[in-house]
């Protein structure tokens, strides 16, 4: 694709203004199964489609993540989204290393995103946390390392620390101090790019306006799908050269312990289903295409081999401007993932409008 350009949704050649630079691109020509990276502000690039690797460690059989990542690489995926708290980075790393060893890919073809968990926010804990991820993966560096949530928890061995009454134990949050420790990790070569996740505008501004900022966040991973299109946050991030990475891009499981069940099932939506019929595609494929066509990276999670293949088949059709507008109009401004159990944290990000 055109280096430095954002995909947008017209069919014709059009001008795209991003950070006061004008680029010309043709949406239909520049995204292929083999080539769908977009540039990051630090000179690196990120594939627009990735595989989310979260699986409930209590119910996911051992080896599942390894097998699914190997399959995904064979299908064509090059972007994998993981985290220390998924408890399976050793499997993801094994899959990547095996596919490098058999010649399918080179390390530089793979884009791995890891995450700094809430209990590792104090600056002296940041590099050790990243090194735990690298040790599990058995890789020398990760491509992107992000602050998973802007809310610090009490440091220690427990990832979800609670007091005797069952309440979560929070910790003083200093996002700028945490960020400086991440910048040192980048300077040390342990990570190529730095980003954040679930940050609202105020929290992003805190970092962007930090005196002596060395490395800007290149991405913000947030919930993003046709029922929660994030128009204001997306526009703010575009203005500051921050790529939005969308989780739950085809909705979410219906697990009442962490999912807002007031949000109707996305994939049953009549507009998505009917657009899909036109292209012989599913509502899931239409929802994924919608986001990549507006420059939003998508990381659908699946450990189902058929769905992994299915979700990758979004580069052989393109939505019209009218269809993009019809899907945008589905926005209900409702989150699937509200994280209400932490809504009393001083840095809970979802009280703000965006």
QUILIN-V249607 format. One record per residue. N is the residue number from 1. SS is DSSP state (H for helix, E for strand, - for the rest). PHI is phi in degrees with one decimal (999 if undefined). PSI is psi in whole degrees, 0 to 359 (NA if undefined). Layout:
((N/SS/PHI/PSI) (N/SS/PHI/PSI))
//
This chain:
((1/-/999/169) (2/-/-63.1/123) (3/-/-63.4/132) (4/-/83.8/12) (5/-/-110.6/155) (6/-/-100.8/133) (7/-/-65.3/138) (8/-/-130.8/180) (9/-/-103.3/14) (10/-/-77.8/163) (11/-/-87.3/326) (12/-/-86.7/169) (13/-/-62.0/138) (14/E/-147.6/161) (15/E/-85.5/139) (16/E/-122.5/123) (17/E/-102.3/121) (18/E/-141.7/121) (19/-/53.3/43) (20/-/63.5/12) (21/E/-105.6/131) (22/E/-97.4/128) (23/E/-125.1/153) (24/E/-116.0/130) (25/E/-149.0/159) (26/-/-113.6/111) (27/H/-53.7/321) (28/H/-72.8/341) (29/H/-97.3/339) (30/H/-103.1/0) (31/-/-116.8/118) (32/-/-131.0/166) (33/-/-59.7/327) (34/-/-86.1/335) (35/-/-140.1/96) (36/-/-139.9/38) (37/E/-86.3/148) (38/E/-122.2/153) (39/E/-73.9/148) (40/-/-103.1/159) (41/-/-67.2/345) (42/-/-94.9/7) (43/-/98.4/348) (44/-/-85.8/180) (45/E/-141.3/160) (46/E/-133.3/133) (47/E/-65.8/138) (48/-/-69.4/340) (49/E/-122.5/130) (50/-/-134.3/172) (51/E/-109.2/122) (52/E/-74.5/138) (53/-/-114.7/16) (54/-/-72.4/134) (55/-/-144.7/136) (56/-/-56.6/115) (57/-/-62.7/341) (58/-/-77.9/335) (59/-/-121.8/350) (60/-/-89.4/120) (61/-/-60.6/146) (62/-/-59.4/141) (63/-/92.0/348) (64/H/-63.0/312) (65/H/-62.0/317) (66/H/-59.3/310) (67/H/-63.5/320) (68/H/-72.2/324) (69/H/-68.5/320) (70/H/-62.3/315) (71/H/-60.1/315) (72/H/-60.6/320) (73/H/-63.5/319) (74/H/-63.9/324) (75/H/-68.0/327) (76/-/134.9/353) (77/-/-63.4/141) (78/-/-128.2/356) (79/E/-116.6/126) (80/E/-129.1/130) (81/E/-108.6/116) (82/-/-133.7/188) (83/-/-169.2/152) (84/H/-57.1/319) (85/H/-76.9/2) (86/H/-85.0/348) (87/-/60.0/24) (88/-/-137.8/17) (89/H/-62.5/331) (90/H/-63.3/324) (91/H/-73.0/318) (92/H/-62.3/315) (93/H/-62.1/319) (94/H/-61.1/317) (95/H/-62.1/314) (96/H/-61.1/314) (97/H/-66.3/324) (98/H/-67.7/323) (99/H/-76.1/335) (100/H/-71.8/316) (101/H/-62.9/326) (102/-/-88.3/4) (103/-/87.5/3) (104/-/-66.0/317) (105/-/-137.9/165) (106/-/-104.2/161) (107/H/-56.9/321) (108/H/-70.0/347) (109/H/-77.5/335) (110/-/-91.0/140) (111/E/-119.4/113) (112/E/-113.4/130) (113/E/-108.8/123) (114/E/-110.3/171) (115/E/-136.5/140) (116/E/-86.5/118) (117/-/-80.3/164) (118/H/-59.8/333) (119/H/-85.3/1) (120/H/-117.0/23) (121/-/-70.4/325) (122/-/-54.7/135) (123/H/-51.1/323) (124/H/-71.8/348) (125/H/-99.3/351) (126/H/-66.7/306) (127/H/-63.9/317) (128/H/-57.8/325) (129/H/-66.5/315) (130/H/-62.3/320) (131/H/-66.0/329) (132/H/-63.8/319) (133/H/-63.9/315) (134/H/-63.7/322) (135/H/-66.2/319) (136/H/-65.3/317) (137/H/-72.7/334) (138/-/58.1/45) (139/-/-122.6/157) (140/-/-81.1/335) (141/-/-155.3/161) (142/E/-109.9/155) (143/E/-79.4/327) (144/E/-144.0/135) (145/E/-130.1/127) (146/E/-127.5/151) (147/E/-74.4/115) (148/-/-64.8/321) (149/-/-146.9/147) (150/-/-81.0/22) (151/-/-120.2/116) (152/-/-81.9/140) (153/E/-109.5/163) (154/-/-56.5/125) (155/-/-64.0/154) (156/-/149.6/189) (157/-/-74.5/334) (158/-/-83.8/128) (159/-/-73.4/334) (160/-/-124.5/70) (161/-/-65.0/135) (162/E/-133.3/153) (163/-/-85.9/184) (164/-/-65.8/341) (165/-/-91.1/1) (166/-/87.7/10) (167/-/-88.3/143) (168/E/-64.6/142) (169/-/-101.8/114) (170/E/-89.0/174) (171/-/-140.1/153) (172/-/-55.4/129) (173/-/-104.1/121) (174/-/-127.2/88) (175/H/-62.7/327) (176/H/-68.0/320) (177/H/-66.6/319) (178/H/-61.7/319) (179/H/-63.9/319) (180/H/-61.1/323) (181/H/-67.7/325) (182/H/-67.7/320) (183/H/-58.4/321) (184/H/-65.2/325) (185/H/-66.0/321) (186/H/-65.6/316) (187/H/-62.8/332) (188/-/-83.6/356) (189/-/84.5/12) (190/-/-82.5/343) (191/E/-148.7/143) (192/E/-83.9/318) (193/E/-135.7/153) (194/E/-120.0/141) (195/E/-149.7/189) (196/E/-136.6/175) (197/E/-148.3/140) (198/-/61.0/28) (199/-/-89.2/137) (200/-/-88.8/180) (201/H/-59.5/316) (202/H/-60.6/319) (203/H/-70.7/325) (204/H/-64.4/317) (205/H/-62.4/325) (206/H/-55.7/315) (207/H/-73.8/314) (208/H/-62.9/329) (209/-/-95.9/7) (210/-/-65.2/127) (211/-/-59.1/134) (212/-/76.4/19) (213/-/-55.9/126) (214/-/-98.3/316) (215/-/-130.5/120) (216/-/-71.1/149) (217/-/-64.7/131) (218/-/-92.0/344) (219/E/-150.6/159) (220/E/-136.4/112) (221/E/-89.2/118) (222/E/-141.4/165) (223/E/-65.1/133) (224/-/-159.4/121) (225/E/-164.3/175) (226/-/-58.4/336) (227/-/-89.4/352) (228/E/-147.4/80) (229/-/-83.5/349) (230/-/56.2/45) (231/H/-60.1/319) (232/H/-73.3/318) (233/H/-67.8/322) (234/H/-61.3/315) (235/H/-65.4/317) (236/H/-60.5/315) (237/H/-66.4/322) (238/H/-60.6/318) (239/H/-62.3/334) (240/-/-110.9/21) (241/-/56.2/38) (242/-/-109.7/123) (243/E/-80.2/135) (244/E/-87.6/129) (245/E/-108.6/121) (246/E/-97.1/119) (247/E/-94.3/165) (248/-/51.5/43) (249/-/-70.2/344) (250/-/-119.5/32) (251/-/88.7/203) (252/-/-146.7/170) (253/-/-64.8/169) (254/-/-104.6/42) (255/-/-80.8/106) (256/-/-63.1/343) (257/-/-69.9/337) (258/-/-142.6/358) (259/-/-109.8/138) (260/-/-76.3/104) (261/-/-78.1/357) (262/-/-71.9/338) (263/-/-79.6/121) (264/-/-66.1/157) (265/-/-59.3/122) (266/H/-63.7/318) (267/H/-74.3/352) (268/H/-88.2/358) (269/-/-61.7/132) (270/H/-64.8/324) (271/H/-65.2/313) (272/H/-64.4/319) (273/H/-63.4/316) (274/H/-70.9/323) (275/H/-64.2/321) (276/H/-60.6/321) (277/H/-60.0/322) (278/H/-59.8/322) (279/H/-102.7/5) (280/-/58.3/44) (281/-/-125.5/161) (282/-/-85.6/167) (283/H/-62.6/327) (284/H/-64.7/315) (285/H/-64.5/322) (286/H/-65.0/316) (287/H/-63.1/320) (288/H/-67.9/316) (289/H/-61.8/321) (290/H/-52.7/312) (291/H/-73.1/316) (292/H/-66.4/332) (293/H/-72.1/343) (294/-/-107.5/21) (295/-/80.1/15) (296/-/-96.2/123) (297/E/-69.9/140) (298/E/-121.6/141) (299/-/-131.6/65) (300/-/-60.6/136) (301/E/-93.3/130) (302/-/-158.0/139) (303/-/-113.2/20) (304/-/-101.1/115) (305/H/-53.1/318) (306/H/-67.2/320) (307/H/-69.0/324) (308/H/-58.6/315) (309/H/-66.6/314) (310/H/-58.2/314) (311/H/-67.5/342) (312/H/-84.3/346) (313/-/-88.6/62) (314/-/-125.4/13) (315/-/-107.1/6) (316/-/-111.9/17) (317/-/-152.1/164) (318/-/-141.9/139) (319/-/-84.2/143) (320/-/-76.6/167) (321/H/-60.6/322) (322/H/-65.7/320) (323/H/-67.3/321) (324/H/-60.2/317) (325/H/-66.7/322) (326/H/-64.1/322) (327/H/-72.6/320) (328/H/-58.2/325) (329/-/-69.4/349) (330/-/-76.6/349) (331/-/-52.1/124) (332/-/-107.9/356) (333/-/55.9/37) (334/-/-117.6/132) (335/-/-88.6/144) (336/-/-78.3/322) (337/-/-110.1/102) (338/-/-99.8/338) (339/-/54.2/42) (340/H/-63.7/339) (341/H/-66.0/344) (342/H/-115.2/19) (343/-/-68.8/349) (344/-/-93.7/3) (345/-/-71.3/138) (346/-/-57.1/333) (347/-/-107.4/19) (348/-/-53.1/123) (349/-/-82.8/346) (350/-/-98.1/9) (351/-/-73.9/326) (352/-/-71.2/158) (353/-/-59.2/317) (354/-/-161.3/NA))
//
